[in-house]
Structures are given as structure tokens and as C-alpha cells.
Amino acid sequence: MVRLSVCLIARNEEQNLPRALKSIGGIADEVIVTDTGSTDATADIASQFGAQVHHFPWCDDFSAARNFTLGQARGRWALWLDADEELLPVSDEELTRSLESDQVLAYNVIRQDLVRSDRLDLYAQMWQLRLFRLDPDLRFRGRCHPQFFPPVHETAKGKGLSVGTSTITLRHDGYVPAVLRSKLERGLRLLELELHDRPGQFYYLVEYGRTLLALENDERGWAVVAEAAEQLVPVLNHRTPFSSMIAPLLECLLQLPEDRLPPGITMNTLLDLSERWFPRAAPLLWIRAKREFDNGSFEEAEGVLRLLLEMGRAHSYDRSVSFNPAIIGDDALLNLGACLLRQGKMDEAERCFKGLLKSDTRGSEARSNLDATGRLRRDFGVRRTRPKAKHG
Amino acid sequence: MKGHYRKKSKKALQVACLSACLVTAWAAPNYADGGSVFPVPEPASIAFAAVGVAAAVLVHKKKSRKR
């Protein structure tokens, strides 16, 4: 019996595919690769790794290609993998636990999003719904960033099953700057088509607005963001958000001056929603820290930055909201040092800067701040506080 | 006189700390080196954080003050 089918679609992925396929070698009972029109050795490489290769003509729709792929699989479970991902070694115990549960329809697994291919330790973790039963009721919709439709929790409820979480972990390097811009441009076109097919979808409106802004099309980007924000106005008093995509929308809106906010939304509303709905969303906390810092509220900024650093150490942030991992790492530590120095806490500030001296992203900034602190010490004759001797 | 000098000096140090030339890093939280946007999954299945957790920052701040 086929227990687990690993499924992926690929086009011109000869560079990435060996890594992806190698990573699932030990656990997949079958591997289904759908080639959507490669002109390189993608299909040959997939065959060499023992995958079943199918061909599907690209029709500007990732969900169509994914659903075709699922239709070829015979396992009881499917693990969806992208070509620019790899599965990190997983314990047999964890995999067995996940696949043998008769209560669960699908699992969120952990995905590590790298921002640099050479820094495997620098990532934010995200939940991704990737391990699920091969059930004809579970199908994707959306030309890009495919989502289960109907939503998986509704399907699970209807079947008396649940949606679980698993420590199975994928590593993804598709966001490294070298590949990002072309991805954004391709995504933009698909988002336009998606919104043309099904206008007004909140998820895709936010994604479209963000992509436009990232591609520096500010005028159109802000108009789309405002359109998405209109859907927020009627639900401001709700206890919980209707979508995790509200968090990136709040991120965008919080960066606007008050007089440019869409009607019915104030800066206080945005700050309140951030705290109520996404209290552990790192990007929203980051924006809050920056606001406090800019307002000269250094103690407040210090508290938020310490929280970000703690969340970074424990990966205890909201994993439904994506972000640049620097904001729970070196950037947060650098800014914390600045907050501390602004409050006259020289010893603590120096500890922050010293902790960054070996950083390849913020080392030079830390050195510069350490020099500035040293100058203050000299000018005002401030000695370093010696650590208290321990007694007994 | 000596006390007065110390007071003045402390004030001057505060001002100097507030105006020291420091480098900070406040890039937008989702824009990495190349201006990246990270797509956010729609994990409708993941229970949104309980409202009670909203106190996380406040609790943290209180702890910080105690320290």
C-alpha cells in the first residue's frame, strides 16, 4: 500500500530539484513530479531520482497544476513540496505519528524561510499546510499562492476530523534576493488574473497590493491596499480576525501618515487591532518599536525589542505572519542597544553592540555605535560598572 | 558647588546620550535586501492567538521594569 506520496510541480528547476528529491528519498513511497513546460533537464533529473514524471501544459494557474498532480498520486497521504524546498531529516517516529492518526485530515508543518542561501541559521518559521490526506475534497484554488478551497478546516469539520500541527520541517530558499524580483513580477501577473477571475478576494487583494509596493508601483499599490482596507472597516469590533492576511495589511497601513489612511480607519485603530488580533506578530511589533523609538519613548521601544529578541530565541512568534528574520535577530539587538544608550544605560548598550561585533550583517554598525559610546564615556568620565562580586 | 556640578554634568550626559550619533536598522519588516515580500499562507486552520495573549507585551514591559 502506498502510504505517502510526495508531490511537486516544477519548471526549469534542474538546479534545485536534486536537493529537493534527495531530501525525501527515505520517506516517500512514491514521488510525483509534474513538469509544466521545462526546457532544461528537470524531467530527466526527476526520473533519475525514481519519480513518476507527468506533463501538464502551463495555464497561468498553480492550483490547476497542483490539482492535476494530486490526481496522479495514489498514497493515503500527500506531502506537498516545492522545488526550491527540501525536507529536513525527520524522525520515523514523528512521521509515523503524523501519518497514523485517524483523527487528522491535514497538518501544518514548519517551513524555514531563508533570506540568504549561505546562512542556514537565519530564518523565520512559518506554518504551511503541506501534509494532508489524499482526499478528492481537498483541492487547491488560486492562480498563485494556492489555497485549499473550501478552507481545510471546514472540510475537516465536515468529516469529523481536525487539522493538526507537526514538527516536520521544510527549508525554503525561494526568497533570497537573487530570485525574488522575477518571482514578484511573475506573481503580479497571476494576481491580476486571479482578481480578474474572482474580484474582491481579500487574501489576493492584500497580496497584490504588497507586490505592487515591493515592485515600487506605489500609486497603484496604495490604491489596492485601500481597497482591501475597506473590507476591514465592518469587522473592526470583532474579537478575532477573519484572515491572517490582515496582519500584512496592517503592516502596510501602519506605515502611512494618518492623513493618508483610508476612511473609517485611524492610526489608533490600527495599533489596537495589531495588539488585539496579532499580539505576537513580529513585523507588527517591529513597527510598534519603531514608532516608540521615533517618538522618543525609548523605554517602551526597549520593551518591545526585548520581546522580539526573546521570540526570536524561542521561535515563539506568530507563525502565520511572515517576516524578515533580522527583526528578531541582529537588527533588533542593534536597535535595542540604541534604545538603551538613549536612556543612559551605557553598560547594557555596550553589551548589545559587543554581541554584534562578529555579525556579518550589523557588525560595522555595532562597531560604530560602540565607538560612539566610548566617546561619551571619555567625555563625561563615565566608568564601566564592574559586575558585582558574588558572595557565599 | 560640587553637587551642583555633578547635577549639571549628569544632565549634560543625558542630553549627550539622547543626541549621540548612533546607527540603527529600522528597515521595513518584510523587505529584505532585495525588497522582498514574503507571501503569507492562509492557515485558516491555525487558531488565531487568543485575545489573552495580547497582554504579552504589557507583561514583558512590567517584567522589564522590575528588573
Interface residues (C-beta under 8 A of the other chain):
Chain A: A106 N108 D113 V115 A124 M126 W127 Q128 L129 H145 Q147 P151 V152 H153 A156 V163 T165 Y175 V176 P177 A178 L180 R181 L184 G187 Y203 E207 R210 T211 L213 A214 L215 E216 R239 T240 P241 S243 S244 M245 A247 P248 E251 Q255 E275 R276 W277 F278 P279 R280 A282 P283 L285 W286 I287 R288 K290 F293 G296 E299 E300 E302 G303 V304 R306 L307 E310 D318 R319 S320 V321 S322 F323 N324 A326 I327 D330 D331 L334 N335 A338 L341 R342 Q343 G344 M346 R362 E365 S368 N369 A372 T373 R375 L376 D379 F380 V382
Chain B: S9 A12 L13 Q14 A16 C17 L18 A20 C21 L22 V23 T24 A25 W26 A27 A28 P29 N30 Y31 A32 D33 G34 G35 S36 V37 F38 P39 V40 P41 E42 P43 A44 S45 I46 F48 A49 V51 V53 A54 A55 A56 V57 H60 K61 S64
